[in-house]
């Protein structure tokens, strides 16, 4: 699937980064979160760097660490993503060089202690006050990035937008959070990006949420929609995928 997806995004088969923001939309009973794992695997992939030794006239290669992943989830726990990551051949966190930050929005969303930025487990900080503002979440992210010894291409992932709204996060705060993460992604113009996922069917039927369903795709350069087959249920095909690349639609 990796090569297939990268082809439609105009990326090399073994790409390690991209220069665009991606919105993943799930509809019906089809879950598009599998694409989140594809992009996290992409950024965790190590980059080969070729070094030429002029005196020996020999071309050798070494491998640098993969990129950085900042994962904010309102839908699953860290263990869920960690298990899938290992099955796909990468680690969200290594003991020698931490390369990922997991923000637990699922279990700590209702923590409103203003002075608490870190949960009981320092490796998995909680989100505080996200119902009221986005400062604490962005503060955790920027502090994590500032402590890295070297800046790396970074993938910012937000999973479970609708779950956050259902828990009480306002539309304004959610859009503000995504916008600020987008600014961080494009700060260095180094292939950093933001990918976010939401279930369109889970949005409440109100005027504000109708506006949000329009605003969420607007933030992205590419929209990937996973939905039911228009012809009905199939025993061999899980669903349909539509790629919207800026001004063109590519139904599959």
N, C-alpha and C positions, 0 to 999 in steps of 0.2 A: 504494500500500500504506500510505503514511503516514496518510492520512485514515482508512482502514479500521481500522488498528491503534489509532489514537487514539480512535476511536469506541468500541471495545470496552473501552478503558481508562478511558472517561469523561472524556477530555481534549478540549480544543478542537482543531480541525483543524490549526491552526498553533501548537500549544503549544511553549513554549520550556523547560519544566521540568515536573516532576511531584513529588508528595509521597509516593511509595511506593517500596519496594524490589522489584526484579523478579528472579526466577530463571528463566533460560532453559534448557530441557532438550532435548537432542537424543537421538532414539532411532532405531535402525535405520540406514538409509542417508540419513536426512534431516538436514541441517545447519541448526540454528536460529540460527547466528551472524549471519545477515542481520538479525536483530532487534537485535543489538548495534549495528550500524551505523545503524539507524534512530534509536536513542536518542542516539547520539553526534551525529548530524545535528541532532536536536532541540535539544540543549544548545548546539550551536555556532551555532544560528540567532540572529541579532541581534534585539534587542527594541526595538520602536518606543516612543519616549517623547514624549508630546505636551506642548508648552510653550505656555502662554497668555501673550501680551504684553498686559497690561491697558491700557496707554496707547494702543496702536494697535488694541485690540479685534480682534486677529487671532490665530487658532489655527494654529500651525505645528508641525511635527514634526521630530524628529531621530532618529538611530538609535544605540543604544549597542552596545558589543561583545557578542558572545555569551558564554556561560558558560565555565566551566573544565572540562576533561576530564582525569582521571587514569586512565590505561590501564595495567593490569598484565596482561601476557600471558605464558602458558606454552605457547601454541599457535602463534603466528606472530611474524614479525619486524615491526619498525616499517614497513618498506617496504610490506608487505602491507596494513596499515591505511591508510597514506598514499595508496596508489594507489586504493583503494576510496573513500576520503574525497573525493578529487579528482573521481572519476566521479560522486559524489553531490552535488558542488557545495560542499564545505566543505574547510577545511584544518585538520589537527590542530595545526599550528604556523605562526605568522606571524613574519616577521622583525622587525616593528616592536613587536609586543606578544605575547610567548609566552603562549598560552592553553591549553597542553596539556603534560602530563608523561607520557612513555612509560617504563615500567619493564620492562626486558627480562629476563623470567624464563625465556625459552626458551634463550638462549645463555649466560646467566651464572648459572644456577641452582646449579651446582656450585662457584661461587667462594666459598670459605669464609674468605677473608682478612678478619678481623674489622675491621681499620682502614680498609678500602676501601669507601667508600659510593658512589663514582662510577666508572663504567667509563672506557674510553679516550675515548669520545665523551661529553663532559659533558652533551650534550642528551639522552642516553639512558642514565641511570644504571643500574647493575647492581644486582641484589638480592643481598645478602650474608647468609650464615648463615640463610637462610629454613628450611633443614632443621632448624635447632636452635631458633630463636625468630623472632618477627615484629618485633622492635624495629627492626632496620635498615631494613626496608621501610617501616614506619610513620614512622620518622625522616625518610626521604627525602621522603615525601609531605607531612608537616607542615612541613618546611623549605621546600619548594617553595611551599606555600600561604601561608606567612608572608612570603615575599618578594614576593608579588603586591601592587601598589600599592593595589588596592581588592578587597575580598572579593566574589566573584561566586558565583552558584549553581554548584554543582560536581557533575559526574557521575563517580562512581567505578566503573570497569569492571574486572572480573576475567574473563579469558578463558582457558580451558584448565585447569579445576580438576582434572580427572582426569589430565591430562598431568603436572601438578605432583606429584600423589600417586604416579604411576608413577615419577617421578624421585627420589622419596625423601622428599618433604614429608609429615609425619605428618598424620593426620586432625585431631588436636588443634590443630596449628599452622595448618592451613587454616581451621578454624572460628574460631580466635582472630583470624586475619587479617581474615576477613570481618566478624566482630563489631566489631573496632576500626575498620574502614572505615565500618561502619554508624553507629557513634558519631560519627565525623567528619562524616558526611553529615547527621546530624540536630542537629548542634551549634548551628547558627544558625537552624534552622526557616525556611529561605529557598528551599525548592524543590530543595535538593540531594538526591541519591539514589544508590543503589548498584545496579548491574546485574551479575550474574555468570552464567556459562555453563558447563555441563558436559555430557559425553556419558554418559548413564546406562548404556549398554551397556559402557562402558569401565571401570566400577568392578569391581575384583576381587571374587570371590565368597567373602568372608570375613565373619565376624560383625561386625568393626569397620566394614567398608565398608558392610555392610547398614544399620548404624546411621547412618552418614554420609549415605546416600541418603535417609534420613528427616529428618535434621537440616538438610540443605541447603535443601529447600523451606520448612522451618519458619521460616527467617530472613526469608523474603520475604512481601510483601503480595500480590503477584501472581505466578503461575507460568504461563509460556508453554511448552507442550510441542509440539515438532515431531516427528512420527512418521510411519511408513508408513501407507498407507491400510489400514483393516481388511479391505477387500474385495480387496486385492491390488495389483499394480503397474498404473499407468496411464501411457499415453503423453502425456497432456495435463495431468495433475495430479501435482505432485511429492510431495505428502503431505498429511497432516492437521495442523491446528493446534488445540490445546485451550487455552482461557484459563480459569484458575482464579482468580477474583477473591474472595479471602477465603473466603466460605462458599458461593459458587455456581460451577458449572462451565458453560462455554459452548463446547460442541463445535462445530467448523466442518467 
